[in-house]
Amino acid sequence: MGENGNGNGAAPRQKLEKVVIRFAGDSGDGMQLTGDRFTSEAALFGNDLATQPNYPAEIRAPQGTLPGVSSFQIQIADYDILTAGDRPDVLVAMNPAALKANVSDLPRGGLIIANSDEFTKRNLAKVGYDNNPLEDDTLSDYVVTSVAMTTLTLGAVEAIGATKKDGQRAKNMFALGLLSWMYGRELEHSEAFIREKFSRKPDVAEANVLALKAGWNYGETTEAFATTYEVSPAKLKSGEYRQISGNTALAYGIVAAGHLAQIQVVLGTYPITPASDILHELSKHKNFNILTFQAEDEIAGIGAAIGASYGGALGVTSTSGPGVSLKSEAIGLAVMTELPLVVIDVQRGGPSTGLPTKTEQADLLQALFGRNGESPVAILAPKSPSDCFDIAVEASRIAVHYHTPVIILSDGAVANGSEPWQIPDISTYPPIEHKFAKSGEPFAPYARDPETLARQFAVPGTPGLEHRIGGLEAANGSGNISYEPKNHDLMVRLRQEKIAGITVPDLEVDDPTGDAELLMLGWGSSYGPIGEACRRARRKGIKVAQAHLRHLNPFPANLGEVLRRYPKVVVPEMNLGQLALLLRGRYLVDIQSVTKVEGMAFLADEVEGIIDAALDGTLGEKENDKAKFARLAAATIEVEASGVGANA
């Protein structure tokens, strides 16, 4: 180690409270793996962190093109953070496409580390660069360091006779080694990970390890970097932590729910982005009495889950918005038969196939009303990746306790993002009691628990408890098919009252001074950006309250009182105002809706601007400007479609 403690006596170390780094390259450049490994290093070091991957929507976009750019952003800090950061302080660009797709997000003075080997005339032309931006003044607002990563990687692996293809594929590990050196991270754990990952291909493992070390050594020996950086460990609540993504946390929550209920969990599902990781993770845990069934389509998946619940298991199905559309009739069947069912909807941009790898919050109204007839279900939404665990346990508890389908509305930002998760002591969670009718005891298929209104449940085949069940309306008490108008009215109201009567905790409001005039209310992944924006506003002396809804049906009992307490209530959503619509209709209060449907989560910067505009009375004006822009865009499209020239 050098005299500055960083292995490089020529480069002083600068202490930072936080840093935001974005790795970007072609979809085949391994940016997700690189980002994940840097995340693991940060987690082991003790930083608080938050990550946000960004996957290309094209499965096989042409190499080196803008549609094929993949990126991974991470914020690490020595204090509690809520988001993966608004804009990167450091951009690692593996090719011209990665640079062009991401450079506009970089603040003035930000650092660009570019793989200069990929900035060939051909690759530059693919993305519309007439000249090499690394060699002219295009990037004069930034600090640019060009590194011949491919050449240096090939040189590092030459000694072991690695093929050129294997050497080129390892250049992402060179980038990881270089960034690890810059931020004082040891390579030991990354090297162990590489050797385990490629244990069946020792030559590939060795090439990647050599590339990793070459990146580190390059940092130590080059004079291109004037400074290295240190982000100290964060002071988190004591306990055992691990890095977790939203999808993994949902899977673990489902496993925990099965354990707490002492029943088998059956996942009937069909792979769909961005929910497929839930299937992948749950399939690893057969030892916890988890059965996973990959069906031929969405309808078969939920059919298997409903069948499992009818057989006495906990049925679960996972999907995204298009899958919920296909499952809607089956969800209605689960409502009519009053069976426990957990439906996980990891929302993405729509309609139809829409934006498969991008995030959105536009399935709320579909979850509430997207079935024929009055088909009430409980709805919950996690606020962060780690919150997904408790949401999955709570959804399962409600499903079993009230004999109802429960929809979990996650979204792409929560599902793919990650953060530190304090591993809970499962023994502190109350058991989930699944009551089964027993032979010899009084049994009426539609007799209801006076507290929950849940009907009695009998496992099929239990002697003496045979009964009829299905999708047709049943007579109250007996379960016999009934077409009586008043009986149908009664049963509809009973099913609705059962959902309305679900016990949910009161809405908590974060209002430090107790006299704020503005309440920022969110749901889902808007929690982090709203929370960070409120922190910034309070540091400037602005009084603002924050609240976040995790229970969307039924709403918390005190929600109406909370809304009426504040003169101004603003609801930012990644849709066209669905929650705002519900709140206005239910509570007859003035809700200011701020909407975004770009396939990207809100930035804290954006929400901070929303707070300022709401308080100075210009928020409505900004929304009007958006509406005007939409009309102008529509008019432009009409003109272009008609063939009229741009100067007409």
Disulfide bonds with the S-S distance in Angstrom:
none
